[in-house]
């Protein structure tokens, strides 16, 4: 295998960590959603990686099931960064800006 053809690892969305913790504790998504005051559909979107974890959600989850909010936010940031770096059109735009900036 050629090193340049390696696919980067898939980043972990914080929803995966929340899902694993709920399963380990035997807590349903509906129960957690009710306890933190958000809709089940919003929590489900987070767990499926379709919605980002924001500061408020991270703090609510921390209060309910003791997953540190900063861990969730760091996972989200890493996830966002990896997704952006794997977007070819965005990376092309970044390179264009870098090339222009080098001429300044």
C-alpha positions, -999 to +999 in steps of 0.1 A: +000+000+000+013+034-009+014+059+020-002+087+000-033+065-007-041+059+029-075+070+040-074+091+072-092+076+102-128+086+107-131+111+135-153+103+165-185+124+167-193+131+203-227+116+198-210+082+196-197+087+231-231+098+244-247+067+227-221+043+243-226+058+277-264+056+275-262+020+264-238+012+292-261+027+318-293+013+303-307+048+298-329+056+268-325+086+245-360+097+255-352+096+292-320+116+287-337+141+264-365+146+290-340+150+318-320+177+301-350+195+285-344+189+248-364+170+223-357+134+216-352+142+179-325+167+187-307+142+209-311+115+183-296+137+156-266+143+179-262+106+185-264+098+148-238+125+141-262+146+121-261+175+146-232+191+163-228+193+201-228+229+212-217+243+245-251+243+261-259+207+251-224+196+263-231+212+297-265+196+300-251+162+291-223+167+317-248+175+344-270+145+335-245+117+329-211+131+339-194+131+305-171+162+308-184+191+286-149+199+275-144+164+263-176+165+242-166+199+228-131+188+220-144+158+202-168+180+182-139+204+173-117+175+162-146+160+142-153+193+125-116+198+117-112+164+102-143+167+081-132+201+068-098+187+059-113+158+040-134+182+019-115+185-014-132+216-026-127+234+008-090+223+008-087+237-028-101+270-016-076+271+014-047+264-010-058+292-032-060+316-003-026+305+010-010+310-025-025+345-027-014+353+009+022+342+001+023+370-025+013+397-001 
